[in-house]
């Protein structure tokens, strides 16, 4: 992912470097200044990592047993295609839990939801060959295709490939805009968000920004079977601006200013409160001397599955809000 981002941002930033955590830090200097005032520094974090697994054990039959990196619901993991990423290349396999197939299982067997520790990968090759190509610590990711409909995009890992795309496209708009921008823009394409906002914490401590923006997906639970009171966001109603989630509470004045800008520029938006889950601004907010932070992004259906779905108009609103905010700060 970092290599793809490096290619896409060529010419957009004044400097880039990769830090010790593997995050790509890209800095664009202010292009206009107020008299007697230093430019504010704004840190935008968009994480590159996706949820997946590490190989924790290879048994005598050549099956790979896993340890999760990030939050999975086991009900979404049955009969999945995966890639096992090794030093000898990527190898396709299938992910399943131990147990009987439907033809010989009882009703009690079929009603049980297995734990994550019960899932294994079958590479479909001899055990001796598995042990030659794979080792403990190799990582395993879902192997499912991206597709789009007239209104939506669907893929695994839109959390948070969506944010990488949005950050790059927003900075492209800023770079093309007349009049320049008055803040120093630092975009951190971060690592290890899914396991504790780790890359953002290091990046934020090094950056020392006054303002922080967490660019990430939010929940869109506007589908059958979910009560209206738990929907968080709805597709097609604009970018979701976080008031509160489990990692942070947005700075009140920064939140108010962002919503005012969205209204002024007619950018569709909705406020959101997320009871569980967080994003990189939670780390920026508490780094060093602290920073005024907000977070926003499109509501996403079926999150942490291989069918994550984003509305294209909400994605455009995310890009428009970020570019507008960076030009106005």
N, C-alpha and C positions, 0 to 999 in steps of 0.2 A: 504493500500500500504506500509506503514511504517513497519508493521509486516512482510510482505513478504520480503522486502528488508533486514530487520534485520536477517532473517533466511538465506537469500542467501549470505550475506557478512560475515558470521561467520568464523573467523580465518583469514580473509584477512587484517584486520586493527588492530592497536595496542590499539586503544580506540574508543569508540562511545558514543555519548550522544544525547539527544533530547533537543533542545533549547525551549525558551518560545513561539516561533511561531509554534512549532510542527515539524520543520525540523530535520531530522536525520543527525548529523555531525559525519563523520567517518574519522579518522586520521591514516595514515601509515607513520611512521618515515623513514627518509633516511637510506639506508642500505650501502652507501659508501660515503666517504667524501673526498673533496680536502683539501690538507694541508693548514691550516690557513684561510679557508673560511667556513662560516656558510652555511648550506643548504638553498637553496631557498624554499619558501613555495608556493605551487600551489593550488589554489582553483578551483575545478571542480564543477559546479552546474548543477543538473538535477532535474527538478521539478516533484513532485509526483501528483500534482493536475490535474484535468481535468475540462473542461467547464461543467456547469450544471445549476441547478436552485435551488432557495429556495422557499418554500411555503410562500406566502405573505397573502393569504386569503382562508378561507374555507367557501363556501356559504351554504345556507340552504338545497340545494339538494345534498350536499356532494362532489361537484366538487372543485378541488384544483387549485387556481390561483397562478401564478408564477412570480418570479423576477429573471432575468438571472444573473449568475456569469460567466463572460467571454463572448466572442464574438460569436454570432450566426447569421446565415443568415436564416430568417424565412422560406424561400423557401425549406429548408432542414428538416423542422420539422413536416410536415404533416404526420399523421397516424404513429407515432413512438411508440414503446414499451419502457416503462421506469420503473425504480425502485424508489419507494418512500422510503427513508431510515429514519426509525422512531426509537424511543426508544423501540418500541415493535417488532422490526425486519423489514426486507425489504418486501415491498408489490408491486407486479406487477400492472401496470396500462397502460393506453393508453393516448397518448398526441395528441390533436387535437385543431384547432382553432374553436371559435364559428362561426356559420353560417349554411347555408342550404347544405344538401348533393346534389350530382350531379343531381339526378333525379328531383329535384324541384328547382334548382337554374337557374338563367338567365345567359346569356353569360357575362353580366357585373359583376355578382357575381363571376363567375369563373376566371375572369381576374384580380381580386383584390388580392394583396398579403397582408395578415394580418400582423399587428404588433405583436411583442413579447408579448405585454400585452393582446392580444386576445386569447392566448393559455391556455388551462386548462388540468388537468389530471382527468380521470375517472377511479376510482378503481373498479368499477363494484360491489359495495356493498352498503348496506343501509347507508343513510346519518348519522344516529345516530352512526353506527359502525365506519364510517370514523372519526367522531369527537372524538371517544374514542381512536383511535389509532394514529391519525395524529394531528399535531399542527403547527402553524406558526413557520417557521424557520427550519422545516425538509428539508432535501435536496433531490433533484431529479436528477438522472443520467440516461443516455441512457442504455437500456438493449438489446444489440445487440451482436452477437457471433463473436469471432475471427475465421478466417480461413486462410489457405495458399494455394497458387498455386505453381507449380514448381519454379517460379521466384519471387513471391511476397508474402508479408504478408498483411492481411487486418483486420482492427479492428477499433472500436471506440477507442479514447484516445491513439493511437500510439503517439500522441502529449500529453504526453511525456513519455509514458511507454517505448518507443524505447530508450530513453536516460538512463533510469534506467538500462535496460538490457545492453546497450553498456558500461556504466561506470563500472558495476560489471564485465563484461567479460574482459574489458581492464585491470582492476586491477588484475584479475586472471592471465592474461598473464604477467604482470609486476612481480607478485609474483613468477612465475615459471621461469623467465628469469635468465640466468647466469649473474653474475657480479653486480646484484643489481641495485639500482637507487639512484641518488645523490640529489634528491629533497624530501622535505616533502610533501606528497600528502594528501590533505584534500578534501574529496568528500562530498558535501552538497546535500542531497536529500531533496529538498526544497518544501515549501508550498506556495500557493497563488501567483504563477507566473502569472496565467491567469488574475488576477485582479490588476496587477501593480508591479510585481517583488518584492513583499513584503518580502517573506521568504529569498530570496537571499540578500536583503539589510541588514537584521539583521545578517545573517550568515557572510557576507563579513565584516561588521563592527567589528564583534567579532574575525574574523580570521586574518585580517591584512596581507593578502597574497601579494607577489610581482607580481605574475602572476595569471590571471584568465581565465578560459575556460567555456564558456556557451555551454552546450551540449543540443541541441534541434533540432527539425525538421526545414526544410526550405520548400519553395514552389516548387513543380514540376508541372508546368502548361503546360506540354507537351502533352496535350490532345486536341481533336477537339474543335474548337470555340474560341481558344485563340491565338492572334497574336504571331508570332515568337519572336517579340521584348519584349514580356511580360512573357516569359516562366520561367525566373529566373534560374531554374535548369532543367536537364533532367534525367530521370531514366536511370540507367545503366552506367552513366558516372562518378560515384564515389562520395565520400563524398563532400558535399558542404561547402566550407570555406567562411565565411561571410567577406566581405570587409566593408560593411555598411548596417545597417538597421535603423529603426526608434528609437531604443534605444541606439545605440552606433556606433562609428567608430572604427574599429579594430586598434590596435597599429601597425604601419607600419613595424617596425623591427620584431616584434613577428609574424606577418602575413607572412612576407618574409621568416623567418626562418622555419615556419611551412610548407609552400609550398616547400621549398628546401628539407626538410626532406621527404615529401611525394614523391617527384621526386626520391630522393636517394634510397628510399625503395620500389619504384615502386607501391606506393599506389594510385589507381585511385582517382582523385580529380578534382573539378571544383570550380572556384571562383564565388561568388554570391553577388549581390546587391539587397536588398529587400526594396522596397519603403515604405511599411507599415508593422507593426508588429515588435516585438522585443523579447528578451530572457534575461535570468538571468545575462549574462555578462554585460549588461547595468547597472545593479545595482552594480556589483563587481567593475567596472571601476571607479565609483564615490564614493565608500565607503572609509571612513577613509582618509588616505593619497593618495588614488588612487592606481590603479594597471594596469599593461600592460595586455590587454585583447584581446582575439579573441573568435570566436564562430564557431562551425561547427556541422554538422549532415547530415542525408540523406534527399534528396528532397522527398517530400511527396505529393501525389495526393489527391485531394478531402479533403483538410485539414478542420478541425472543422466540420466534418460530422461523421456519423457512419461507413463510408466506407473508412477511411484513408488507403492509400496504400503505402507501402515502398518496394523498390527493395532489394532483399536479398544481392546482391553484394555490393550495396551502404551501407547497414547496416554493412557488414563485413569490408568495407573500413573505416567506422567510428570507429569501434573497433580497427582496425590496426593503424590508425592515432593517436588515443588517447593513446594507449599503447606505441607506438614509441616515441611520444612526451614526455610522463612522464618519460621514461627511458633516454632520451637524455638531458632533461633540467638540 
